[in-house]
Every structure is written in C-alpha cells, then in structure tokens.
C-alpha cells in the first residue's frame, strides 16, 4: 500500500510541476508582448509556429517570425494584461494545452495555446488560436 500511495503522490507532484511549467511558458508569451520584448517571445515560440486570430469576425494569421517582428517594431503589444487561466493540462509526455484570458484596458484576448517539447525537454508554443474582443464586450 505504501508503494502505491508513494507512486500516486509522485505522479501528482510531477503532474503539478508540468502544469506549472506550461503556465510559465504561457505567461512569458503574454509578458513578452506586453513589454514588447521579442527576445522573450522567441524563447517560448517554436520558430515554425503559427498564430490564428479572430478579431471583429476576421481572421489574421501570423508566423512566429512575423509576430516577433511586429512586437519589436511596437506595432503590437505594449499594454499590460491580467492573465486568468481557464485550463492548463499536460496531455502526454510531450504535448500540452493552455487556455487563458489576457485582459488589458482595451482588449480581452482569449487564447488557446498548444505546447510541445522536443529533444531539449523544453516546452514551446507550437500553435496559437486567439479571439480578441473589446475589454467591455
């Protein structure tokens, strides 16, 4: 019985640790844009990742490179946002998902972030889907 309890407890600890790790990656994605620091974004965005955003009923698509360039050029970001996590789950050894709201004085961003880790054992965002509304919609 002691071994089983220890095994279950260890699994919960590792599961919570992984969940905290993916939340940190998500927070760095938000903070990188808010502070307009592309280098922070490059640390968490897989270089071939894509971002699909719906705003006012229209789709916009950005590659990781385009997004970082727009943030560095101060065309995006620059306003602090408060994060509320809706869901964070490690789905397997190498894939996870985080759903969160990031709300600024102007906008409410709903993001679904797909994360994966490769040989370096580091979580990276491999896909982003966002829905952007006015802060008071």
C-alpha positions in Angstrom: 0.0 0.0 0.0 2.8 2.4 0.9 4.4 1.9 -2.6 1.2 2.6 -4.4 0.5 5.7 -2.3 4.0 7.0 -3.0 3.7 6.3 -6.7 0.3 8.1 -6.9 1.7 11.1 -4.9 4.8 11.3 -7.1 2.6 11.3 -10.2 0.6 14.1 -8.8 3.7 16.1 -7.9 5.2 15.7 -11.4 1.8 16.5 -12.9 1.5 19.7 -11.0 5.1 20.6 -11.8 4.5 20.2 -15.5 1.3 22.2 -15.3 3.2 25.0 -13.6 5.8 24.8 -16.3 3.3 25.2 -19.1 1.6 28.1 -17.3 5.1 29.8 -17.1 5.5 29.5 -20.8 2.1 30.9 -21.4 2.8 33.8 -19.0 6.1 34.6 -20.8 4.2 34.7 -24.1 1.8 37.3 -22.7 4.5 39.3 -20.9 6.8 39.3 -24.0 4.1 41.0 -26.0 3.0 43.3 -23.1 6.6 44.5 -22.6 7.3 44.5 -26.4 10.3 42.2 -25.9 10.6 39.9 -28.9 13.5 38.0 -27.3 11.1 36.8 -24.6 8.7 35.6 -27.3 11.5 33.8 -29.2 12.3 31.8 -26.1 8.8 30.3 -25.9 7.6 30.3 -29.6 8.7 27.3 -31.8 10.1 29.1 -34.9 7.6 27.4 -37.2 4.6 28.1 -35.1 1.5 29.9 -36.4 -0.9 32.2 -34.7 -4.6 32.4 -35.9 -6.5 35.3 -34.5 -10.2 36.2 -34.9 -11.0 39.9 -34.4 -14.2 41.6 -35.4 -15.2 38.5 -37.4 -12.0 38.4 -39.5 -9.1 36.0 -39.5 -5.5 37.1 -39.3 -2.6 34.7 -39.4 1.0 35.3 -38.3 4.1 33.2 -38.3 6.2 33.3 -35.1 8.8 35.4 -37.0 6.1 38.0 -38.2 4.7 38.2 -34.7 8.1 38.9 -33.1 8.9 41.5 -35.7 5.6 43.3 -35.1 6.1 43.3 -31.4 9.7 44.5 -31.7 8.5 47.3 -34.1 6.0 48.3 -31.4 3.0 47.6 -33.8 1.6 45.1 -31.3 1.6 44.8 -27.5 2.8 47.4 -25.1 -0.3 47.3 -22.7 -0.2 45.2 -19.5 -2.7 42.4 -19.4 -4.1 40.4 -16.5 -4.0 36.7 -17.0 -6.7 34.4 -15.9 -6.1 30.7 -16.7 -9.2 28.8 -17.8 -7.5 25.4 -18.4 -4.0 24.0 -18.3 -3.4 20.4 -19.0 -0.4 18.2 -19.9 -1.9 15.7 -22.3 1.1 13.4 -22.6 4.8 13.3 -22.2 5.3 15.9 -24.9 2.1 17.8 -25.6 0.0 20.2 -23.5 -2.6 22.9 -23.8 -3.3 26.2 -22.0 -6.4 28.2 -22.4 -6.3 31.7 -20.8 -7.8 35.2 -20.9 -5.4 38.1 -21.1 -7.3 41.4 -20.4 -5.9 44.9 -20.9 -7.7 48.2 -20.6 -8.7 47.9 -24.3 -9.0 44.2 -25.2 -9.9 40.8 -23.9 -7.8 38.1 -25.5 -8.9 34.5 -25.3 -6.0 32.3 -26.3 -5.7 28.5 -26.8 -2.0 27.7 -26.8 -0.8 24.3 -28.0 2.6 23.4 -26.5 5.1 20.6 -27.2 8.5 19.7 -26.1 11.2 18.1 -28.3 14.7 16.7 -27.6 15.8 19.7 -25.5 12.9 18.8 -23.0 11.8 22.5 -23.0 8.1 23.4 -23.6 7.5 25.6 -26.6 4.3 27.1 -28.1 3.7 25.4 -31.4 0.3 26.9 -32.2 -1.9 29.7 -31.1 -5.6 30.4 -31.6 -6.9 33.7 -30.4 -10.2 35.5 -30.2 -9.9 39.2 -29.5 -12.8 41.3 -28.2 -13.1 44.8 -26.7 -12.4 44.8 -23.0 -16.0 45.6 -22.2 -17.8 43.3 -24.8 
